[in-house]
Amino acid sequence: MSEPTPQFAPIVIFAYNRPSHLRQTVEALLKNKEAARSDLFIFSDGPKDSQAVELVEQVREYSKSITGFKSLSIIERPNNYGLAKSIIEGVTTICRQFNRVIVLEDDLVTSPFFLKFMNDGLNIYESEEQVASIHGYFYPVEQELPKVFFLRGSDCLGWAAWKRSWDLFESNGQALLDELHRLGLTEQFDYQGAYPFTQMLKDQIARKNDSWAIRWYASTFLSNKLTLYSRESLVKHTGNDGSGTNFGVSDILDTDVADRPIAVDPIPLVESPEARSAMTQYFVANKAPLLRRTLSRIKCAGKKWLHK
């Protein structure tokens, strides 16, 4: 019996007013051999004010010049949606059309083996309801970990999912918080108190931020779903350079990207205790700078992407 033809999920990039960052993201993707067989969608948010008009136009002009993908579609928002609304509506639209999606923002640079990892994960775990997503980035922890592993919940720096799991997304932050309290899961949600994810959700409810990512994490965590990670990160975050949604320069998320393919072999559908412990220790050791970085993103939201 012949092997089934592999599927290549559409790639979605969300962009606003950083043409040089978007160029880096696209050029890195083009080093993936799967790019030529992948449809690319760029969601270009509209300018928030007159100061953003020129840069938004530069983003759109560059986007129109992109070649090397199976197809290119550019969705130019006439108004400023902000990152949360743009991602929620964009991912929903693509999932309805293709049943799966690979999601990037314009400040993420990928390994030449990122698309292979995403597509292999999507193909291998498509029928496993407990798996919600595939994630490309992993924190620079010091502990030795399995080659690939699962963590409960979901993440936001270079990821892929199916419609069935994106359908779990709950936009009502208060409903998510109430359920976390009802089930007594806030401490576990916060990695044994190592990082204040619950407070981030409270801040979203209070409109101090408009984070889609905290609601995505909470939605899948409460559904007891898993996300597949690689111990070697396939994504590098480039938004720590003083541009975009944060002030100053920070290397707290810096990591090298994999320079070789990461095999996605089927593994037991359970959270890795080693990976969870490593994450907890990382959050404890870096809590203060991580919090400063989060606050920086929120403070600068009005000028750039609004709130992530």
N, C-alpha and C positions, 0 to 999 in steps of 0.2 A: 504493500500500500504506500502510495506517495505521501510525502509530508505536506500538510496544508500550506497554502501560500501565505507567507507572513503579511500581516497588515501593518501599514504605516500610518500612524495617527496624525491628524492635522496639527500643526504647530501654531500657537497663538502668541503673539508678542504685544504687550500693552505698553504704549509709548505716550510721552507727553511733550516735553520741551528740551530734550537732551539729544540732539542729533549725533554727537560724537559717541555717546554711550550706546545709542541704538546701532550705530555702525559696528562697534566692537562686538555687540551681541550677535548681529547678523553674520559678520565675517567669521566668528568662531563657529557658528552653526554650519556654515558652508564647508568647514573642514570635516564635518561628519558625512560619510559616504551616503548615508540614508537621506540627506537633504534633497537630493535630486528626485527622490521618490515621495517626497512629502509636500503637502499643500501648506502654504504659509499664509496666515492671516495677521495683519497688523491693525490693531485698534488704536487709532490716533485721537486722543482726547482734544477737545476744543480749548482755546485759550481762556484763561480765567479773567484776564484783564488785557489792556492794550500793550503792556510790557511783554507779554508772552507771545504776542501774535507772530513776530518775526521768527522766533525759535520753533514754534509749532509749524510754521510754513516750511522751515528748513527740514524738519522731521518728515513732512509729507513729500517734499521734493526728493529727499534721499530715498524714501520708501518706494517711490515710483521707479527708481533706477535699479532696484534689486533684481538680480537674475540668479539662476542656479537651482531654484526649487521647482517642483512639479508644476505648481501654479502659485500665483500671488494675488491676494485680495486685500485691499486697503479700505478699512471702514473709518471714515473721517467724521468724528462727532462734530455736529455744528455748534454745540455748547460744551461747557466744561462739566463733565460728569463727576470728576474726582475718581480716585483709583478704585474705591470700594464698589461703587455703582458700575463703573466700567468693567471691572473683572466679573462681578456677579452676572451682569447681563451678557457679557461677551462669552463667558464659559458656558452659560446656559444655552445660548444660541448655537454654539458649535457642537455641544453635546447632543442637542436635539437633531442636528443634521447628520453627525457622524458617529454618535454613540461613544466617542472617546476623544480625548484631547491632551495635548502637551502644552503646558502653560509656562511662559517666561515673562519677566518684566525687562525693561530696557537697561537695567544696570546689572545684568547677569551674563557672565562669560562662561561658556561651556567647554567641556573636554571634547576632543574629536570622537569620543565614544559615548557621549551623552545620549544621542538619539537611539543608538543600539540598546543601551540599558533601558531606556524608557519603553521602547517598542517591545523588547523581549519581555519585560515585566508585564506590560499590558496584555500581551498574547498568552503568556504562561498562566497568569492568574485571572484571566477574564471571567472564568466560571466560578471562581472562589469568592463567594459573597462576603466573606469576612475581610477580604483585602479591599481597602478603600482607594489606595493610591500608591504611586511609585514616586520616590523623591530623589532628586539629584544632588542636593547639597547635604553635607554632614559636617558638624562642628569639629574643630581641631582638638579632639580629646587626646589624652596621652595613653590611655589604656589600650591593650591589644583586644581586638574584637573579631567576631566572625567576618568572613568576606562579605556576606550579605546577611541582613537580619531584619526583624520587624520591631516596630515600636507602636504602641497604641496611639490612636489619633491620626493627625495629618499635619502637613507642614506647607511652607509657602515660597521656598526659594528654588524654583525649577522643579516642576512636578507634573504628573500625569494622572488621569483618572478616567473612569467610565461614567456614562450617564447615570447608571444605577447607583453609583456612590455619590455623584454630585447632587442627585435628587435628595440626598440626606441633608443637604445644606439648609440650616435653619437661620433665617435672617433676624428673627426675634431674639435679641440678646437676653432679655428678661426671662423668656421661657427657658433658655439654656441655663441661666444662672439658677433659676428655681429648681430645675431638675438636678443640677450638681449638688445643691444643698439637700434636696429630698433624699438623694441616694448617698449622701455623706462622702462625696468624691472630691471635694475641693482640695484636700491635701495631696491626693494622688494626682489630680489635675495640675497642681503646682510643683510636681516632682518633689514630693515630701517637703514642701515649703521652700524649695531652693530658688524658685522664680515665681513672681506674682502674676501668673496668668489669670487667676480669678479676678485680681484687681484690674487687669487690662479689660476683662469682660465688663466689670462694673463701670469702668470709665467709658466704654463704648455705649453702655446703656444711658449713662449720664451725658452723652454727646461730647465728652472730652476728647474722644477719638472716634473714627468711623471705620474701625478695623474690620475688614472682611476676614482676615487671616485668623483672628481669635475666634470668630464664629465658625469658621471651617474646622479648626482644631476641636472646638467644643462639640460641634455636631457629630463628628466621627468618633471622638472619645466617648461620648454618651451612648453611641450606638455600638460601642465595644469593637470598633473596626481597627484594622492594622494598616500601617504603611511600610513598604519595603524600602530599605536604605542600603547603600554600599558604604563600607568603612573607608574607602577611598572616595573623597568627594569628586563629583563630576561637574560641579558648578563653583564658580568663584564670584563673589559679590563685589562689584566695582563701585557701589554707591557710597563708599566710605571716604571719598576723596574730597569732601567739602562741597560737592554739587548735590543737586536733587533735594531730597527730603530730610537731610540732616546737616547740622552745623559742624564745621571742623573736620578733622581727619581722624579716623579710627581704624585700627587693624584687628579689632576684637573678633571679627568673623573671617579673617584672612585664612585661606587654605590653598594648597596646591591642588590642581585637578589631575585626575587619573591620566596617565600616559599610555595606557593599555586597556583593552576591552575588559569589562567586568562581567564574568559569566553569571547569568541568572539561573541558578539551579533551583528546582523546587525544594523548599525547606518546610519544616513543621509550622503550622499557622499559630504560633504563640509568640508573645513578646519576648525579646531577648533580655534576660535579667542583667547580663553583662553590659549591654548597651544602655539600658535604663540607669544602671549605677554610674556608668561613665558620664552620661548626660547630667545626672544629678550633681556629681562632683564638679563638672564643668560649670554649671550654673552657680554653685556655691563659690567657686574660686573666682568667678568673673561677674558676680552679681552687680557690683557697683558700676563698672564700666558698661555692662550690658544695659542697665537701667538708664544710664546717662544717654546712651545711644538711642534707646527707645524714646526717651523724652525729647531728644533733639529732633527726631523724625516728626514727632507730634507738633513741636513748636514751629517747625518750618512748613507745616502743612498748608497754611494759607497761601504761601508763595509758590509752592510746587504742586505736588500730587494730591493735596489735601492729606487725608489720613490713611495710612495703610492698614 
